[in-house]
Structure formats: structure tokens, C-alpha cells
């Protein structure tokens, strides 16, 4: 039984295939449906149906769960499906995605010269030299290390001479015995940009982010060809750009152009992680949801935080200047200085590896951080989507993918790399076999796969305003107070009118709950777990 334009029909709807000419993904697709009566197709309809509700295309000739069709030949027909919430959470358009994969089989992949769909990427094993360097930076002897790990000194010696292979079990034991080493490196997202071709900014806020719209300030913009911007707390940390509705001068009707881009900056990712916490979600859940709405990455920055100071930026810059490095990209640039901090870029958009002095960068802005050095993978468009595909579809940890890419694209050495080695057909293998690696870089890449991918939820704050007042305003206020003008200052503060941006900042700062979901959750935001391990499926605090 099906209803066609409010008239019940004793038909069974049968899927007869898609009728759109391109193989692109869409939230609304056009399909052909046959009306079966007494084992015969008596009518056919070309109907538009929601791919999110449909979930997965049925086989041609199979029954399709359409309850109602409305419309006409002139305006087109639309179909409604009745499905459970659980079914609607399935990955949308599975079969269409397979068709896109076939269509784009020749698409340029991230790792040149390798069939990444069938082969594993390179990875670096923790070896004897790494163990020696760990002892050096921990400043412990073989005897001390052996006692801490409850093994013999002879065993440690065999590991360091290469007589005995270092197992994953031993490495786990080492990291367990020295937590400062285990916690020295972390991976987290530092920038996320997603484009939604079929949504407006308000739909992204309500349906994708599920944040409270009243915490966003709406204002005009001319960036990126957009005309409207929605900024969380009035600041450019979490913001969405799209097209403001316009009035058609001929019909006087309000017209809305679709298409929007979501931006989560470095601080914005930390603020949004609070929203994820409120919604009992993690980043994987969020990206799966975004793809249901045909969202695709335009930029993804993955940060490797070195909190120990394992990497010395002065040493990295010196290695670059002395050509003691190999990179898949021939493009590189050095910025900064010893006092303000160095930055080194390898490659150009759409893929850049960047190393810089995070501690000095933050100190120059008046902030403090426990991160000493940061290495970033900045990926745009197809490169970003490739990493997301590997993570979501192949059951790989993001940490493994990140360090596989880093190891495959960049390598530092202690010795000089000769010109003839750079011309070899197997240049990377040649260099690794003949030139001593930089111990710190080698250890970073070897330990990387054992590190954590973390969320670090933070609340919106007025910290930057407070810092500015303490540093620049308080001395002047002290003069006014001592000269008898304090009453006028207090009066002015009490009667001051806040701008729209400032009002939004006050609201976002004073509200613990920034999402609608938090009303149903019992979360203590006064003492939140500082960090959450994204690779732990239980989502427990790190």
C-alpha cells in the first residue's frame, strides 16, 4: 500500500534504478520507482528521495520502503520514507559512494608511486639506537633501566647491540615505567574546515554542530565570496560563512542560496571539543555525521605536540641549512629567529609539513603552554579527504596514519647527504642505509605510533581581555585611583553599553552548556577530565 497525492493505492513500490546523469553524491537523488500490482509494473515515477533517509540503495527489482509520493509531472515528484532513527544514522549513499570510487579510480593519491589502497605505508620500528637515545635523555644507566623494568642488564645490552629484537611488549613496558616519556608526545586536531554544498549556516549550526544559535553573532562578510558570517561568541574561533537571504526585485520573494563553509580554528577545535563532550560524541562520530550531510573537508591540520622538548628547533634549522634532510617535496622555507622562535615549512598547499617553536610563539602572544615544539600536517581538499577516508574506512588509528605520513615524507640526518644519493632511484632507502639519522627525529617517528590522539575540551573565556587589562590598563587605573578619580571609573564601568560581539562573548563565557544535547546529560563541567583519548572507544579521560 502506498499513498500517491493523498490517494491510497494497492501498489508495491519497486526500485528501478537511479536516473541522474552524474555519479556525484547528493542529499537528494532522483530515482525511478515502479508500481507493482499483481506481479506487473503498472506505472513508473521519477521521484526525488532523501539519501540520508534512504541510507543504502536497494538492488534493482527489490521493494523500496516508500510510503508516500507527492507532486506532478510538471513540478516533479517527491517520495517520503518512514524509517527509524537508528536506520537514519547509517552511512548515507553507500552504493553511490562505490560508484564515485569507480569513477575516480585514477584520482591522484597522497603517496606518489604507491598503490595506497592495497599496500601499507612505511613505518619505523623502535630500534637499538632509539633505546640508547632514550637512556641518554632520561639520564639513566643500563643497570638503572634494567632495575626499573625488572629485567637483567644483559638483556638491555642485547637490545642495544642489536642481538635481540625490541618487541612491542618491551616498548609498552618501557613507556609504562617512564610515564614522562609516554606523555611527551600527543596528537590532536588544530584546524578543521568543512564545506556543505546543500546547507545554510543556520542549518549547519542546528543540524551538524547542534550548538545554540543564540550564542552566534550574525554579521556581513565579503570573505571567500560569501556574504554572511555566523561567529560563536562573536569571535573567529568557530564560525560559518554562507550567503545572506536576498529579496528578488522582480517577485519580491526572499531567496536563499545554499552552500556554506564551517571553520574551526586552533582554539575553535578546543571549544568545539567541549560541545562534543556535551553530546557524548567524539571526532569520528562528528565526521561520520558531517558526511551524511555531504560535508567534505577543505582543510585539516593534525598537530604533533612535543611537550618534552625532544625536538630542538635550532638543531632542525641547522640541519635544513646544512642540507641534512630529505623531503618528498623540493619546496621548503625557514622563517623566524633564535629569540622569537623558528618555523620551517616543507611543501606547499595542498600538503605542508610545518615544524615550529610553539612555546615561544605562545609566549610572544602573552600565553603559556606545556608544548615545546609542534609538528603539523596541514592538508587541503583531496589530501585531507584521503586521511579522513583512511581513518574512517580502514579501521586505522589516526596516530598511525599521521606518523606513517610523516615518516614517508620527511627525514632528518646527522651526517651530510651527498648529491649522488639524492639522484638515486631509491633515494630514501639509500639515505637510511648509509647516513646516520638525527636521533631526536628518529625517536619521534618511532615512538609516534604509541602516542595518543586526544581531545582537550575548553570553555569560551575572556582570558585575552583579562590579560590586556592587567598588562596595559591596570597601571593607568592605579594612577586614577590614587588621584581621586576611582568613583568616575566605577560609574563608567557600570553604565557602559556592550557591543553585540561583547554580549555574545559574555553569554558564551557564562554558559556551561553550549549545545542543546547537554540538557539531557549529567556532566560536571566544574571539574572536567582534562583530556580524552580519541582512540579509546570508551572515550575515557586520558
NORDALIN-V432801 format. One record per backbone hydrogen bond with DSSP energy under -0.5 kcal/mol. CO is the residue of the C=O (numbers start at 1). NH is the residue of the N-H. E is the energy in kcal/mol with one decimal. If there is no record, write none. Layout:
# NORDALIN-V432801
co-><CO	CO>
nh-><NH	NH>
e-><E	E>
This chain:
# NORDALIN-V432801
co-><2	2	3	3	4	6	7	9	9	11	12	13	14	15	17	27	27	29	29	30	30	31	32	32	33	34	34	35	35	36	37	40	40	43	45	45	46	47	48	49	50	51	51	54	55	55	59	62	64	65	65	67	68	69	70	72	76	77	78	80	80	81	84	85	86	87	91	93	94	95	96	97	98	99	100	102	104	110	111	114	115	115	125	127	128	129	130	131	132	133	134	135	135	141	142	143	144	145	146	146	152	153	154	155	156	157	158	158	158	165	167	168	169	170	171	172	173	174	178	178	179	181	184	184	185	186	187	188	191	192	193	193	194	195	195	196	196	199	200	201	202	203	203	204	204	204	205	205	210	211	212	213	215	216	217	219	222	223	227	228	229	229	230	231	231	232	235	235	237	238	239	240	241	242	242	242	246	247	248	253	253	255	255	260	261	262	263	263	264	265	266	267	268	269	270	270	271	271	272	273	274	275	276	277	282	283	284	285	286	287	288	289	289	290	290	291	294	296	298	299	300	300	301	301	301	302	303	303	304	304	305	305	306	306	311	312	313	314	315	316	317	318	319	320	323	324	326	331	333	335	337	341	342	343	344	345	346	348	350	352	352	353	354	355	356	356	357	358	359	360	361	362	362	363	370	372	372	373	374	375	376	376	377	377	378	379	380	381	382	383	384	385	386	387	388	389	389	390	390	397	398	399	400	401	402	403	404	405	406	409	411	412	416	418	418	419	421	424	426	427	428	429	430	431	436	436	437	438	439	440	441	442	443	444	447	448	452	452	453	453	455	462	463	464	465	466	467	468	468	469	469	473	473	474	475	476	477	478	479	480	481	485	486	487	488	489	490	491	492	493	499	500	501	502	503	504	505	506	507	510	512	514	516	517	518	521	523	525	531	532	532	533	535	536	540>
nh-><4	9	5	69	7	8	4	2	11	13	36	64	34	61	32	51	52	31	49	19	20	47	16	17	45	14	36	42	43	12	40	37	42	35	33	47	77	31	79	29	54	55	93	56	93	94	62	15	66	67	82	3	80	5	78	76	72	48	70	67	68	83	88	89	89	90	94	97	98	99	100	101	102	103	104	105	107	112	114	116	118	119	127	131	132	133	134	135	136	137	138	139	140	145	146	147	148	149	150	151	156	157	158	159	160	161	162	163	164	167	171	172	173	174	175	176	177	178	181	182	183	184	307	308	452	305	454	303	301	264	298	299	262	197	296	199	260	259	204	205	206	207	208	208	209	210	210	211	516	213	215	216	233	218	231	229	225	226	221	242	219	231	240	217	234	235	237	238	265	232	263	230	261	227	228	244	255	249	252	248	255	246	257	196	241	194	239	265	192	269	270	271	272	273	274	458	274	275	276	277	278	279	281	280	286	287	288	289	290	291	292	292	293	293	295	294	197	195	381	193	302	379	190	191	303	377	188	305	306	375	186	307	372	373	313	316	317	318	319	320	321	322	324	323	417	413	411	347	345	343	341	337	357	335	355	333	353	351	380	354	378	346	376	344	358	374	361	362	363	364	365	365	367	366	372	358	359	306	356	304	354	378	302	379	352	300	383	385	386	387	388	389	390	391	392	393	394	394	396	401	402	403	404	405	406	407	408	409	410	328	326	438	418	421	422	423	424	427	430	431	432	433	434	435	414	415	439	442	443	444	445	446	447	448	450	451	187	454	534	535	532	466	467	468	469	470	471	472	473	473	474	476	477	478	479	480	481	482	483	485	484	489	490	491	492	493	494	495	496	496	503	504	505	506	507	508	509	510	511	512	514	212	519	520	521	523	525	528	542	455	534	536	537	539	533>
e-><-0.5	-3.2	-0.6	-2.6	-1.3	-0.6	-2.6	-2.6	-1.2	-0.5	-2.4	-2.0	-2.8	-3.3	-3.2	-2.2	-0.5	-0.6	-2.4	-2.3	-0.8	-2.5	-2.9	-0.5	-2.7	-2.8	-0.7	-2.8	-0.8	-1.9	-1.0	-3.1	-0.8	-3.2	-3.1	-0.8	-0.8	-2.8	-2.7	-2.2	-2.3	-2.5	-0.7	-2.5	-0.7	-1.1	-2.3	-2.9	-2.4	-0.5	-0.6	-2.3	-2.4	-3.0	-2.9	-2.3	-1.2	-2.4	-2.4	-2.4	-1.3	-0.7	-1.9	-0.9	-0.7	-1.6	-0.5	-2.3	-1.7	-1.8	-2.2	-2.3	-1.9	-2.4	-2.5	-1.2	-2.2	-0.9	-1.4	-1.5	-1.5	-1.8	-0.5	-1.9	-2.2	-2.1	-2.2	-2.2	-1.8	-2.5	-2.1	-1.1	-2.0	-2.5	-2.5	-2.4	-2.2	-2.1	-1.0	-2.5	-1.6	-2.4	-2.4	-2.1	-2.0	-1.8	-0.8	-1.2	-1.7	-0.6	-2.0	-2.6	-1.9	-2.5	-2.4	-2.0	-1.9	-1.6	-1.7	-1.5	-2.4	-1.0	-3.2	-0.7	-0.7	-3.3	-2.7	-3.2	-2.6	-2.7	-2.6	-1.4	-3.3	-0.5	-2.0	-1.1	-1.5	-2.2	-2.1	-2.3	-2.2	-3.1	-0.8	-1.0	-3.3	-0.5	-1.0	-2.0	-1.0	-0.6	-1.9	-2.1	-3.2	-0.5	-2.5	-2.7	-0.8	-2.7	-1.3	-2.2	-2.4	-0.5	-2.3	-2.9	-1.9	-2.0	-1.8	-0.6	-2.4	-3.1	-2.9	-2.9	-2.2	-2.0	-2.5	-0.5	-3.5	-0.5	-3.1	-3.1	-0.5	-2.4	-0.5	-3.1	-2.3	-1.9	-2.0	-0.5	-2.4	-2.6	-1.0	-2.2	-2.8	-1.6	-0.8	-1.8	-0.8	-1.1	-2.4	-1.9	-2.2	-1.7	-3.0	-1.3	-2.0	-2.7	-2.3	-2.1	-2.6	-2.0	-1.0	-0.5	-0.9	-0.7	-2.6	-1.6	-0.5	-2.6	-1.2	-2.6	-0.5	-2.4	-2.7	-1.0	-0.6	-2.4	-2.1	-0.7	-0.6	-2.2	-1.7	-0.9	-2.0	-1.9	-0.6	-2.2	-2.7	-2.0	-2.3	-2.1	-2.7	-2.0	-3.7	-1.4	-0.7	-2.3	-2.3	-3.1	-2.7	-2.4	-1.8	-1.1	-1.8	-3.2	-2.4	-2.1	-2.5	-2.3	-2.5	-0.5	-3.2	-2.7	-3.5	-2.8	-1.3	-2.5	-2.0	-2.4	-2.1	-2.2	-0.6	-0.8	-2.9	-1.4	-0.5	-0.5	-1.8	-3.0	-2.4	-3.0	-2.5	-0.6	-2.3	-0.7	-2.3	-2.7	-1.7	-2.4	-2.4	-1.8	-2.1	-2.7	-2.5	-2.1	-2.9	-2.8	-0.5	-1.0	-0.7	-2.1	-2.7	-2.3	-2.1	-2.2	-2.3	-2.5	-2.0	-1.5	-1.9	-1.9	-2.9	-2.1	-0.6	-0.7	-1.2	-0.8	-0.9	-1.0	-2.6	-2.3	-2.5	-1.8	-1.3	-2.8	-3.2	-1.2	-0.6	-2.7	-2.5	-2.3	-2.2	-1.9	-2.8	-1.5	-2.3	-1.9	-2.7	-0.6	-3.4	-0.6	-2.4	-2.4	-2.6	-2.0	-2.5	-2.7	-2.4	-2.9	-0.7	-1.5	-2.9	-0.6	-2.2	-2.4	-1.4	-1.9	-2.6	-2.2	-1.2	-3.0	-1.3	-1.3	-2.3	-2.3	-2.1	-2.3	-2.3	-1.5	-0.8	-0.6	-2.4	-2.1	-2.0	-2.2	-2.3	-2.7	-1.9	-2.2	-1.4	-0.6	-0.6	-2.1	-1.3	-2.0	-0.9	-0.8	-1.0	-0.6	-2.9	-2.6	-0.7	-1.1	-0.8	-2.5	-1.8>
